[in-house]
Amino acid sequence: TGNGGDPLMHPDIIRMLEICINKFPKSRISIATNGSLRTTKFWSALAKILRKNSQHQVYFAVDGLADTHHMYRRNTNFDKIIENLRAFN
């Protein structure tokens, strides 16, 4: 959830998830994020890994709209979040 740091920032998170999913195919991965980090390439790769099981979930916490997002989140960019969300979907 990012309460103790954001696991999606780990440089090998995609590989770690691949290993986990392959070793434990019945696992259920749940990720909560504001979607502001990384690139669209990363989000596409994450989606490709997680679509192996419909139980895996990613929750994007998008606060506000383009005109109000800055009031709720600091150091994030609404447009980048929407790009990342689209790349994931």
C-alpha positions as CSV (number, residue, x, y, z in Angstrom):
1,T,0.0,0.0,0.0
2,G,3.0,2.3,0.3
3,N,2.6,2.9,4.0
4,G,6.2,1.8,4.5
5,G,7.5,2.9,1.1
6,D,6.2,2.2,-2.3
7,P,7.0,-1.4,-3.5
8,L,6.5,-0.4,-7.1
9,M,9.7,1.7,-6.8
10,H,11.8,-1.4,-6.3
11,P,14.0,-1.7,-9.4
12,D,13.2,-5.4,-9.8
13,I,9.5,-5.4,-8.9
14,I,8.4,-6.8,-12.2
15,R,10.8,-9.7,-12.0
16,M,9.8,-10.3,-8.4
17,L,6.2,-10.5,-9.3
18,E,6.9,-12.8,-12.2
19,I,8.7,-15.2,-9.9
20,C,6.0,-15.0,-7.3
21,I,3.2,-15.6,-9.8
22,N,5.0,-18.5,-11.5
23,K,5.9,-20.1,-8.2
24,F,2.5,-19.6,-6.6
25,P,0.0,-19.5,-9.5
26,K,-3.0,-19.3,-7.1
27,S,-1.6,-16.2,-5.3
28,R,-3.6,-13.1,-5.3
29,I,-1.7,-9.8,-5.7
30,S,-3.3,-6.5,-4.7
31,I,-1.6,-3.2,-5.3
32,A,-2.8,0.2,-4.2
33,T,-1.1,3.2,-5.9
34,N,-1.7,6.8,-6.9
35,G,-0.2,5.8,-10.3
36,S,2.1,8.8,-10.5
37,L,5.4,6.9,-10.6
38,R,7.2,5.1,-13.3
39,T,6.6,5.2,-17.1
40,T,3.9,3.9,-19.4
41,K,6.2,1.2,-20.4
42,F,6.4,0.0,-16.8
43,W,2.6,0.0,-16.4
44,S,2.1,-1.9,-19.6
45,A,4.7,-4.5,-18.4
46,L,3.0,-4.7,-15.0
47,A,-0.4,-5.3,-16.6
48,K,1.0,-8.1,-18.8
49,I,2.3,-9.9,-15.7
50,L,-0.8,-9.5,-13.7
51,R,-3.3,-10.5,-16.3
52,K,-2.2,-14.1,-15.8
53,N,-4.7,-14.4,-13.0
54,S,-8.0,-12.4,-12.8
55,Q,-7.6,-12.3,-9.0
56,H,-4.7,-9.9,-9.2
57,Q,-5.8,-6.3,-8.7
58,V,-4.4,-2.8,-8.9
59,Y,-6.3,0.1,-7.3
60,F,-5.5,3.5,-8.6
61,A,-6.3,6.2,-6.1
62,V,-7.0,9.3,-8.3
63,D,-7.9,12.2,-6.1
64,G,-9.9,14.9,-7.9
65,L,-9.9,15.8,-11.5
66,A,-7.4,17.7,-13.6
67,D,-8.6,21.0,-12.1
68,T,-8.6,19.8,-8.4
69,H,-6.0,17.0,-8.2
70,H,-3.3,19.4,-7.0
71,M,-5.4,20.2,-3.9
72,Y,-5.2,16.6,-2.7
73,R,-1.9,15.3,-3.9
74,R,1.5,16.9,-3.8
75,N,4.3,16.3,-6.3
76,T,2.1,14.3,-8.7
77,N,0.9,15.1,-12.1
78,F,-2.7,14.3,-13.0
79,D,-2.0,13.9,-16.7
80,K,0.8,11.5,-16.1
81,I,-1.4,9.5,-13.8
82,I,-4.0,9.2,-16.4
83,E,-1.4,8.2,-19.0
84,N,-0.1,5.5,-16.7
85,L,-3.6,4.3,-15.9
86,R,-4.4,4.0,-19.7
87,A,-1.1,2.2,-20.3
88,F,-2.0,-0.3,-17.6
89,N,-5.5,-0.9,-18.9
